[in-house]
């Protein structure tokens, strides 16, 4: 063999080894990312928290919202790192949650997350029902961004004004009303298989949200500098103007966008960073990334169902290519990026710890019982160089700049602040990607045995002993087990707040290589079915 061929062969082998190494390092568990993303919505809850609340550093807040104006506006979600309840992004987020639950219901159900997903939706829709006390009246915002941003305090300590702003005949807001109606209608579809009466109630409110024509931020000026309107004209009213022909070709518009994301749009493409991330703007760019990735995953489904391909100016694109691109964006978010950092807080070994979020950055009210006042919060907590005392699991931060650089700095709100609208598309996206990948074989072995049996009233009962052994060379943490067909009591594992999901006991949170954990349960009939839901 010629020397040049030997060198070439060695180079190719090296490249293949490198690719294999990369594939191993970035073996993401999208199911875990899905679970953590849902936790973020619990961290953003306003109002009276339920007993099932999993984010325990939060407490009740905003319990008098709307009362001074004679309306009950308790509940809903805080928008981002602040405590304003902005109607437009909240409605958009609920719409995206519901769309994900509809589009990928099988996948979400398969990973036992439909209950949590529906609760995330309902926390928003219950609030929308309160905010819509009568036809053509919609309370579109609680709190004021300007005054809220002057204070750095926990939601439980809020001292800023909590005025409500409504849309009605004298204060029109077609855009916000339309998005809220969309959120209610989409949620009605999502709830239909599980709670038909609630689904019907949502549909009634969706039909009655109709509002008089006008831009919502003209009626709620305080929203203009935060979430300005882009319009509300409906094509069928003949108000498409110069964009009528484009709007009439909705599929062509979708194709254009998809081609632009995949860089095959004859030069008219969405900008990508050197690391491969779609980049739209410097302020919270990740919210555009998550939405685009979700849309491409959904469009891939539509094209596959129709046995169709995407025709771009620079060639045909198979549906799988769209899904692959959506996956590349999700993988960038989870750590496959030049910084090797996960932009989902709490996922992976390296993630932002100085998140621009008031509640996360101040010690929990359950630990620090004294009130943290407006200015005191800036001095004692905002400027604190230490990481946040509370991990806001699942929060998708704003993300890196156009050069893939990221500064984990609490004052760098463009890059470190999370938002509802950024997180909402991730639920459907992660569910889809995990279903394609499947749960990787967990490096644990189950040894199942029956240690005793007895009969009571002619019914046989068995004591089942299960030994869990780590068969890998690495420690295992956050092991979550799905135990189905369990009819009797169980000892030795810790139950979670999700039905049928168990984790390692408090005294054994880590399963080291070769280590074992034993649990027992008693029941009649066949043994329970065990499977690994997720692990780290």
Backbone torsions as a table, in degrees:
resi	resn	phi	psi	omega
1	UNK	NA	136.2	179.3
2	UNK	-66.7	150.0	-177.7
3	UNK	-57.7	-40.2	-178.6
4	UNK	-63.2	-36.2	178.8
5	UNK	-68.5	-37.7	177.9
6	UNK	-62.2	-44.5	179.1
7	UNK	-61.9	-43.3	-179.8
8	UNK	-63.1	-43.0	179.3
9	UNK	-61.9	-43.5	179.0
10	UNK	-61.6	-39.8	179.8
11	UNK	-64.5	-43.5	-179.8
12	UNK	-63.9	-41.9	178.0
13	UNK	-61.2	-41.8	178.7
14	UNK	-61.7	-41.2	179.5
15	UNK	-64.5	-43.6	179.6
16	UNK	-62.8	-40.7	177.7
17	UNK	-63.7	-39.7	178.9
18	UNK	-63.5	-44.9	179.4
19	UNK	-62.6	-40.0	178.8
20	UNK	-63.7	-39.3	178.8
21	UNK	-63.9	-44.8	179.6
22	UNK	-61.4	-43.5	-179.4
23	UNK	-61.4	-35.2	-179.7
24	UNK	-73.0	-43.7	-178.2
25	UNK	-62.7	-42.7	-176.0
26	UNK	-101.7	55.8	176.4
27	UNK	-95.0	77.3	-169.1
28	UNK	-74.8	142.6	174.9
29	UNK	-98.4	94.6	-177.1
30	UNK	-68.1	-26.0	177.4
31	UNK	-63.4	-40.6	176.7
32	UNK	-66.0	-41.3	178.8
33	UNK	-63.5	-36.4	177.2
34	UNK	-63.1	-47.8	-179.5
35	UNK	-60.5	-44.1	-179.7
36	UNK	-68.4	-36.2	179.3
37	UNK	-62.9	-35.5	177.4
38	UNK	-68.8	-30.7	178.1
39	UNK	-62.7	-31.2	-179.4
40	UNK	-59.4	-38.4	-179.3
41	UNK	-66.5	-31.0	175.6
42	UNK	-69.5	-33.3	178.2
43	UNK	-68.5	-23.8	-177.0
44	UNK	-94.2	1.9	-176.8
45	UNK	-65.2	137.8	171.7
46	UNK	-110.6	151.8	177.0
47	UNK	104.6	-158.5	-179.6
48	UNK	-83.1	116.4	-175.7
49	UNK	-78.4	144.4	-177.7
50	UNK	-80.8	163.9	177.7
51	UNK	-61.9	-23.8	-178.6
52	UNK	-84.9	5.1	-179.2
53	UNK	-55.9	122.5	-178.0
54	UNK	-91.0	-24.5	178.1
55	UNK	-87.6	93.7	-168.0
56	UNK	-82.0	-10.0	177.0
57	UNK	-80.8	-7.1	175.1
58	UNK	-90.5	159.1	175.9
59	UNK	-142.5	179.8	-178.8
60	UNK	-60.4	146.2	-179.7
61	UNK	-159.5	161.1	177.5
62	UNK	58.8	36.2	-174.1
63	UNK	-77.0	-6.4	177.8
64	UNK	-115.3	13.4	-179.2
65	UNK	-57.4	124.0	176.7
66	UNK	87.0	-14.6	-173.7
67	UNK	-63.1	-37.6	-178.9
68	UNK	-66.2	-17.5	179.0
69	UNK	-109.2	13.6	173.4
70	UNK	75.7	25.6	179.5
71	UNK	-140.2	146.0	179.4
72	UNK	-89.9	106.0	178.5
73	UNK	-117.8	30.4	177.8
74	UNK	-76.5	135.0	178.6
75	UNK	115.9	-161.3	-178.7
76	UNK	77.0	-164.6	-175.1
77	UNK	-123.2	142.5	167.2
78	UNK	-74.8	144.7	-168.7
79	UNK	-71.0	-48.9	-172.2
80	UNK	-148.3	-123.5	177.7
81	UNK	-84.9	0.8	-179.7
82	UNK	-109.1	-164.9	-175.6
83	UNK	-126.7	24.4	174.7
84	UNK	-86.7	140.2	174.2
85	UNK	-101.1	88.0	179.3
86	UNK	-80.4	125.9	-175.3
87	UNK	-67.4	-39.3	-173.5
88	UNK	-67.6	-53.7	178.8
89	UNK	-66.9	-28.7	177.3
90	UNK	-66.8	-43.0	178.8
91	UNK	-65.4	-41.7	177.2
92	UNK	-59.8	-43.7	-177.4
93	UNK	-64.1	-42.3	178.4
94	UNK	-65.9	-38.4	176.5
95	UNK	-59.7	-45.3	-179.0
96	UNK	-67.3	-38.9	175.7
97	UNK	-60.4	-45.5	-179.0
98	UNK	-66.8	-41.2	178.4
99	UNK	-59.7	-44.0	177.7
100	UNK	-62.0	-41.7	179.8
101	UNK	-65.8	-31.2	178.8
102	UNK	-78.6	-50.9	-174.2
103	UNK	-66.5	-39.2	-175.0
104	UNK	-121.5	41.7	-178.1
105	UNK	-61.7	-41.4	180.0
106	UNK	-61.6	-44.5	-177.8
107	UNK	-67.3	-43.3	-179.6
108	UNK	-65.8	-40.8	178.6
109	UNK	-64.9	-39.9	-178.8
110	UNK	-59.4	-32.0	-180.0
111	UNK	-101.5	21.0	170.5
112	UNK	57.3	37.1	-178.2
113	UNK	-118.0	6.7	-178.1
114	UNK	-66.9	-38.3	179.7
115	UNK	-61.4	-46.9	178.9
116	UNK	-64.8	-37.3	179.6
117	UNK	-65.4	-44.6	179.6
118	UNK	-65.4	-34.4	176.8
119	UNK	-68.3	-36.8	177.0
120	UNK	-62.3	-39.9	177.7
121	UNK	-67.2	-47.3	-173.8
122	UNK	-66.0	-31.2	178.0
123	UNK	-60.8	-29.7	176.6
124	UNK	-82.5	-44.7	-175.8
125	UNK	-70.5	-33.9	174.9
126	UNK	-59.5	-38.1	178.2
127	UNK	-68.6	-41.9	179.7
128	UNK	-62.0	-35.6	177.7
129	UNK	-63.4	-43.2	176.5
130	UNK	-64.1	-38.5	-176.4
131	UNK	-75.4	-4.9	180.0
132	UNK	-122.0	69.3	-173.0
133	UNK	-71.2	-19.4	178.4
134	UNK	-157.4	160.8	-178.1
135	UNK	-55.6	140.0	176.3
136	UNK	66.8	14.9	173.8
137	UNK	-124.3	125.6	-179.5
138	UNK	-141.4	121.5	175.0
139	UNK	-80.6	115.3	-168.7
140	UNK	-99.8	-5.4	-178.3
141	UNK	-166.1	145.6	172.4
142	UNK	-130.4	126.1	-176.8
143	UNK	96.1	164.5	-178.2
144	UNK	-126.6	126.6	-175.8
145	UNK	-59.4	-40.4	-176.6
146	UNK	-64.2	-52.5	-179.1
147	UNK	-69.0	-35.5	-180.0
148	UNK	-62.7	-38.7	-176.6
149	UNK	-76.4	-8.7	174.9
150	UNK	-79.9	-12.1	-176.2
151	UNK	-119.1	147.8	173.8
152	UNK	-124.1	93.1	-176.0
153	UNK	-146.2	161.6	179.1
154	UNK	-71.0	154.1	177.2
155	UNK	-59.9	-32.9	-179.1
156	UNK	-69.3	-16.6	-177.6
157	UNK	-110.1	9.2	-169.0
158	UNK	-49.2	131.0	176.1
159	UNK	-120.3	-2.9	-177.8
160	UNK	-79.0	157.5	-179.5
161	UNK	-57.7	139.6	179.5
162	UNK	-118.3	42.3	179.0
163	UNK	-64.2	145.1	175.2
164	UNK	-100.3	149.7	-179.9
165	UNK	-125.9	126.5	-174.5
166	UNK	-116.5	157.5	173.8
167	UNK	-108.3	134.0	176.8
168	UNK	-156.7	-161.4	-177.2
169	UNK	-60.4	-34.0	-179.7
170	UNK	-88.8	-14.7	-179.3
171	UNK	-133.6	77.4	-174.9
172	UNK	-71.5	159.0	178.2
173	UNK	-164.7	71.5	-174.1
174	UNK	-60.0	-37.9	-176.2
175	UNK	-66.6	-48.8	179.4
176	UNK	-67.5	-40.8	178.2
177	UNK	-62.0	-41.7	180.0
178	UNK	-64.5	-41.7	179.8
179	UNK	-68.6	-36.8	177.2
180	UNK	-66.3	-40.9	176.5
181	UNK	-62.0	-39.4	178.5
182	UNK	-63.8	-41.6	179.2
183	UNK	-62.9	-42.9	179.9
184	UNK	-67.1	-42.2	-179.0
185	UNK	-67.3	-44.4	179.0
186	UNK	-64.1	-39.5	179.2
187	UNK	-67.0	-32.9	176.6
188	UNK	-61.0	-39.7	177.2
189	UNK	-67.4	-42.9	-178.6
190	UNK	-62.6	-38.1	-177.3
191	UNK	-84.1	-14.6	-173.4
192	UNK	-51.5	-45.7	-178.6
193	UNK	-73.1	-14.4	-172.0
194	UNK	-113.1	-31.9	-176.8
195	UNK	-152.1	85.0	-173.0
196	UNK	-65.6	-34.8	-179.3
197	UNK	-66.9	-42.1	177.5
198	UNK	-67.3	-37.7	177.0
199	UNK	-58.9	-43.9	179.6
200	UNK	-65.3	-37.9	178.3
201	UNK	-63.4	-42.3	178.9
202	UNK	-62.4	-38.9	-179.0
203	UNK	-67.5	-37.2	177.0
204	UNK	-60.1	-47.1	179.9
205	UNK	-67.0	-36.9	179.3
206	UNK	-59.8	-38.7	-178.4
207	UNK	-74.8	-22.3	-175.1
208	UNK	-100.0	1.1	-178.2
209	UNK	-76.9	-10.4	-177.7
210	UNK	-38.7	131.5	-176.2
211	UNK	-127.4	157.4	179.2
212	UNK	-68.5	150.6	-170.8
213	UNK	-66.6	135.5	178.8
214	UNK	159.2	161.7	177.6
215	UNK	-81.9	133.1	-174.7
216	UNK	-65.6	-32.4	-177.2
217	UNK	-80.1	-3.0	166.9
218	UNK	-80.0	-30.9	178.6
219	UNK	-86.1	-27.3	177.0
220	UNK	-123.3	77.0	-174.7
221	UNK	-57.5	-28.9	-177.5
222	UNK	-66.5	-14.9	179.2
223	UNK	-86.0	-16.1	-171.0
224	UNK	-60.2	-41.3	-177.1
225	UNK	-78.0	-8.5	-179.3
226	UNK	-110.2	-48.4	-179.5
227	UNK	-137.4	80.2	-178.4
228	UNK	-72.3	152.8	-179.3
229	UNK	-81.3	149.0	175.7
230	UNK	-110.5	8.0	177.9
231	UNK	117.3	173.1	-177.1
232	UNK	-146.3	-1.9	-174.6
233	UNK	-55.3	140.7	174.8
234	UNK	-105.2	127.9	-177.1
235	UNK	-52.3	-38.8	-175.0
236	UNK	-67.4	-16.7	177.6
237	UNK	-86.5	1.4	-179.6
238	UNK	73.4	24.4	-177.5
239	UNK	-109.8	21.5	179.4
240	UNK	-71.9	-18.9	179.4
241	UNK	57.0	-135.0	-177.3
242	UNK	-66.4	-16.1	-177.3
243	UNK	-97.0	6.2	-175.6
244	UNK	-55.5	-49.6	-178.2
245	UNK	-62.3	-37.3	178.9
246	UNK	-67.2	-43.8	-179.0
247	UNK	-66.0	-30.8	178.5
248	UNK	-69.4	-17.6	179.6
249	UNK	-111.4	63.3	-175.0
250	UNK	-58.6	-42.6	-179.7
251	UNK	-64.7	-37.5	178.6
252	UNK	-63.4	-36.6	178.4
253	UNK	-66.8	-41.7	177.8
254	UNK	-63.7	-41.1	177.8
255	UNK	-61.9	-42.6	-179.5
256	UNK	-59.2	-45.3	-179.2
257	UNK	-64.8	-45.7	-179.1
258	UNK	-62.7	-42.8	178.1
259	UNK	-62.9	-37.6	-179.9
260	UNK	-67.2	-37.4	178.4
261	UNK	-66.9	-38.5	-178.5
262	UNK	-86.4	10.3	174.2
263	UNK	61.9	35.6	179.4
264	UNK	-128.7	38.3	-174.7
265	UNK	-113.9	35.6	175.5
266	UNK	57.9	41.1	176.0
267	UNK	93.7	-18.8	-179.8
268	UNK	-93.3	70.6	-172.4
269	UNK	-112.2	160.5	172.0
270	UNK	-73.5	134.6	-178.7
271	UNK	-64.4	138.7	175.4
272	UNK	-120.8	142.1	175.7
273	UNK	-73.0	168.4	177.4
274	UNK	-58.7	-32.6	179.2
275	UNK	-78.5	-5.1	175.1
276	UNK	100.0	11.0	-178.2
277	UNK	-90.9	134.5	171.6
278	UNK	-61.1	135.4	-177.3
279	UNK	-132.1	121.6	-176.3
280	UNK	-112.5	-45.3	-179.1
281	UNK	-157.3	163.6	-173.4
282	UNK	-77.8	-22.4	-177.6
283	UNK	-93.9	110.7	178.3
284	UNK	50.2	59.9	-179.5
285	UNK	-64.3	-28.1	-175.5
286	UNK	-62.9	-24.1	178.9
287	UNK	-67.3	-29.5	176.3
288	UNK	-77.5	-34.4	178.7
289	UNK	-65.1	-47.9	-177.9
290	UNK	-64.0	-40.0	178.8
291	UNK	-66.0	-44.2	-179.8
292	UNK	-63.6	-42.9	-179.8
293	UNK	-63.5	-41.1	177.3
294	UNK	-62.1	-47.3	-178.5
295	UNK	-61.5	-40.1	179.8
296	UNK	-68.0	-36.7	177.1
297	UNK	-64.3	-41.4	178.6
298	UNK	-67.4	-43.6	-178.8
299	UNK	-64.6	-34.1	175.2
300	UNK	-59.9	-40.2	177.8
301	UNK	-63.1	-46.0	-178.1
302	UNK	-62.1	-45.8	-179.3
303	UNK	-65.0	-40.9	178.8
304	UNK	-62.6	-42.1	179.9
305	UNK	-63.7	-33.2	-179.5
306	UNK	-90.6	1.9	-177.0
307	UNK	52.7	44.0	-175.8
308	UNK	-118.1	165.8	176.8
309	UNK	-121.4	162.7	177.9
310	UNK	-94.9	124.0	179.9
311	UNK	-97.2	113.5	-180.0
312	UNK	-111.2	159.1	178.4
313	UNK	-55.4	-26.6	-177.9
314	UNK	-111.4	29.1	172.8
315	UNK	124.5	172.2	179.1
316	UNK	-80.9	147.4	177.6
317	UNK	-126.1	128.4	177.5
318	UNK	-77.4	151.8	178.0
319	UNK	-53.4	-37.0	-178.9
320	UNK	-62.8	-30.5	178.8
321	UNK	-66.2	-35.8	177.0
322	UNK	-64.4	-43.8	179.4
323	UNK	-66.1	-38.2	177.8
324	UNK	-61.7	-39.4	179.5
325	UNK	-68.6	-40.7	176.7
326	UNK	-59.3	-40.4	178.2
327	UNK	-63.5	-39.1	-179.8
328	UNK	-61.9	-36.0	178.7
329	UNK	-72.0	-40.0	176.9
330	UNK	-63.9	-40.5	-179.7
331	UNK	-67.2	-36.5	175.6
332	UNK	-60.5	-45.8	-179.8
333	UNK	-58.8	-39.5	-173.7
334	UNK	-85.4	-6.3	175.4
335	UNK	140.7	-11.1	178.5
336	UNK	-84.5	73.3	-176.6
337	UNK	-147.7	166.8	-176.4
338	UNK	-57.2	-25.6	179.8
339	UNK	-90.7	-7.9	-176.1
340	UNK	50.7	42.6	-179.5
341	UNK	-120.5	141.5	173.7
342	UNK	-85.7	127.4	177.9
343	UNK	-88.4	5.1	169.2
344	UNK	-98.6	115.2	-176.9
345	UNK	-62.9	131.0	177.9
346	UNK	88.4	-3.4	178.0
347	UNK	-103.1	129.3	177.9
348	UNK	80.0	177.4	-176.1
349	UNK	-80.9	-15.9	-175.1
350	UNK	-135.9	112.9	-178.6
351	UNK	-149.6	164.3	-178.3
352	UNK	-61.0	137.1	-179.7
353	UNK	-117.2	-7.1	179.4
354	UNK	-114.3	52.1	-175.5
355	UNK	-65.5	136.4	179.2
356	UNK	-76.6	83.8	-176.3
357	UNK	-153.1	120.8	-173.8
358	UNK	-57.9	-52.6	-176.9
359	UNK	-62.6	-39.5	-178.1
360	UNK	-71.9	-28.5	-173.6
361	UNK	-88.2	-8.7	-179.3
362	UNK	-115.7	139.5	180.0
363	UNK	-52.6	140.4	-177.1
364	UNK	-56.9	148.2	177.7
365	UNK	-64.6	-19.6	176.5
366	UNK	-75.2	-17.6	179.9
367	UNK	-107.4	-49.9	176.9
368	UNK	-102.1	96.1	-171.3
369	UNK	-76.0	-20.6	-179.4
370	UNK	-75.4	153.1	-179.4
371	UNK	-69.0	136.1	172.8
372	UNK	-99.3	110.9	-174.2
373	UNK	-80.6	168.5	-172.5
374	UNK	-49.1	-61.9	-177.6
375	UNK	-74.9	-36.0	178.7
376	UNK	-57.1	-35.9	179.6
377	UNK	-61.8	-39.3	177.4
378	UNK	-65.3	-46.1	-174.8
379	UNK	-70.3	-43.2	-173.1
380	UNK	-91.0	-26.0	-172.2
381	UNK	-123.5	-45.8	-179.0
382	UNK	-62.0	-41.3	-178.1
383	UNK	-89.2	4.7	179.8
384	UNK	-69.0	122.3	-178.6
385	UNK	-71.2	-15.0	-179.9
386	UNK	-73.2	160.4	176.6
387	UNK	-66.2	164.5	-179.4
388	UNK	-61.7	139.0	178.9
389	UNK	-70.7	-21.7	179.9
390	UNK	-116.5	127.4	177.0
391	UNK	-83.3	116.1	-180.0
392	UNK	-89.9	78.2	-174.3
393	UNK	-52.4	136.4	173.9
394	UNK	85.6	-6.3	-178.2
395	UNK	-69.7	124.5	173.8
396	UNK	-88.7	111.0	-178.7
397	UNK	-76.4	174.2	-176.3
398	UNK	-61.0	-31.7	174.2
399	UNK	94.8	-179.4	-172.7
400	UNK	-73.9	170.7	176.3
401	UNK	-85.2	-171.8	-174.8
402	UNK	-68.4	-10.6	177.6
403	UNK	-104.2	14.3	-179.1
404	UNK	67.8	14.6	177.6
405	UNK	-89.4	145.4	-178.0
406	UNK	-141.4	134.2	178.8
407	UNK	-115.1	113.2	179.8
408	UNK	-80.2	76.7	-174.4
409	UNK	-132.0	128.4	-177.1
410	UNK	-59.9	-31.6	-179.8
411	UNK	-78.8	-12.4	179.5
412	UNK	-87.4	67.9	-171.8
413	UNK	-65.1	-25.8	178.1
414	UNK	-60.5	-30.6	-174.9
415	UNK	-109.9	-21.4	-173.3
416	UNK	-113.6	1.6	179.7
417	UNK	-93.6	132.1	175.8
418	UNK	-90.7	160.9	178.8
419	UNK	-140.6	155.3	173.7
420	UNK	-58.8	-46.3	-174.6
421	UNK	-66.2	-25.4	176.8
422	UNK	-75.7	-37.7	-176.4
423	UNK	-79.2	-34.1	-171.0
424	UNK	-54.9	-43.4	-179.1
425	UNK	-68.9	-16.6	-175.4
426	UNK	-68.8	-26.5	-175.7
427	UNK	-62.3	-53.2	178.5
428	UNK	-66.7	-38.3	-178.0
429	UNK	-63.3	-50.4	-178.8
430	UNK	-65.3	-36.2	178.5
431	UNK	-62.4	-43.5	179.3
432	UNK	-64.0	-47.1	-177.1
433	UNK	-65.6	-37.2	179.4
434	UNK	-68.8	-34.2	179.7
435	UNK	-67.8	-34.4	178.2
436	UNK	-70.4	-42.1	-177.9
437	UNK	-78.2	-39.0	-174.4
438	UNK	79.4	159.0	176.8
439	UNK	-69.9	124.2	178.5
440	UNK	-64.6	149.9	178.1
441	UNK	-58.6	119.6	-179.1
442	UNK	-73.3	141.1	-178.9
443	UNK	-79.5	48.6	177.1
444	UNK	-130.0	154.2	179.5
445	UNK	-121.7	134.7	177.2
446	UNK	-102.5	126.1	175.0
447	UNK	-115.0	108.9	-171.5
448	UNK	-104.5	130.8	178.8
449	UNK	-145.5	156.8	175.4
450	UNK	-106.4	119.5	-173.7
451	UNK	-96.4	-19.4	176.8
452	UNK	-163.3	160.9	178.8
453	UNK	-147.6	152.0	178.3
454	UNK	-155.5	167.2	-176.2
455	UNK	-123.6	132.7	176.5
456	UNK	-130.3	120.1	-179.8
457	UNK	51.5	47.3	177.4
458	UNK	66.6	11.9	175.9
459	UNK	-109.1	131.5	-178.6
460	UNK	-86.9	137.7	177.3
461	UNK	-126.1	148.9	-175.4
462	UNK	-131.2	143.4	172.8
463	UNK	-99.0	111.9	-177.9
464	UNK	-96.4	131.4	176.2
465	UNK	-114.3	128.2	-179.7
466	UNK	-121.8	125.6	176.8
467	UNK	-105.3	124.1	176.9
468	UNK	-103.4	122.9	-178.4
469	UNK	-123.1	132.8	175.5
470	UNK	-78.8	110.6	-178.0
471	UNK	-95.7	6.2	-178.3
472	UNK	-97.0	-176.5	178.5
473	UNK	-102.2	8.9	-177.3
474	UNK	-127.9	151.6	176.1
475	UNK	-64.4	147.9	177.5
476	UNK	-115.0	128.5	176.2
477	UNK	-126.4	166.9	177.2
478	UNK	52.5	38.5	177.6
479	UNK	-75.1	120.4	178.9
480	UNK	-117.1	127.6	-176.8
481	UNK	-111.2	137.4	172.7
482	UNK	-97.9	117.8	-179.2
483	UNK	-115.3	108.2	-177.4
484	UNK	-105.3	160.1	179.5
485	UNK	59.9	33.9	176.4
486	UNK	-95.8	119.1	-176.8
487	UNK	-114.6	-8.8	-178.2
488	UNK	-119.8	-173.2	-178.9
489	UNK	-73.7	156.3	-178.8
490	UNK	-135.2	141.4	177.0
491	UNK	-130.3	145.5	173.5
492	UNK	106.4	-9.0	174.6
493	UNK	-125.6	159.1	178.2
494	UNK	-100.1	124.4	176.7
495	UNK	-72.0	150.4	174.0
496	UNK	-99.8	-176.3	178.1
497	UNK	-80.5	-1.8	179.5
498	UNK	-105.0	131.4	-176.8
499	UNK	-56.7	134.2	175.8
500	UNK	72.9	3.3	179.8
501	UNK	-105.9	127.2	-178.6
502	UNK	-125.9	157.4	176.5
503	UNK	-133.9	173.1	-179.4
504	UNK	-59.1	150.2	-178.5
505	UNK	-64.6	160.4	-176.3
506	UNK	-57.9	-32.6	-177.4
507	UNK	-83.8	-0.6	-178.6
508	UNK	-145.3	63.6	-176.7
509	UNK	-72.5	-21.1	-179.2
510	UNK	-119.0	133.5	176.2
511	UNK	-108.7	100.4	-177.3
512	UNK	-72.1	162.7	179.4
513	UNK	-52.7	127.0	180.0
514	UNK	82.2	-9.9	-177.6
515	UNK	-74.7	159.7	-178.2
516	UNK	-129.2	154.5	175.2
517	UNK	-135.8	135.6	-177.3
518	UNK	-119.3	135.6	171.0
519	UNK	-136.3	157.9	-178.6
520	UNK	-131.9	155.7	174.2
521	UNK	-150.1	157.6	-177.6
522	UNK	-124.0	132.8	175.5
523	UNK	-168.7	164.3	174.5
524	UNK	-91.8	163.9	177.9
525	UNK	77.3	-160.9	-175.4
526	UNK	-69.3	162.4	-179.3
527	UNK	-69.8	160.5	178.4
528	UNK	-71.6	157.9	179.1
529	UNK	-95.9	124.6	-177.5
530	UNK	-110.3	138.3	173.2
531	UNK	-151.6	154.1	179.6
532	UNK	-87.5	123.3	178.2
533	UNK	-86.7	-44.0	178.2
534	UNK	-164.4	163.0	176.9
535	UNK	-162.6	167.8	178.1
536	UNK	-134.7	NA	NA
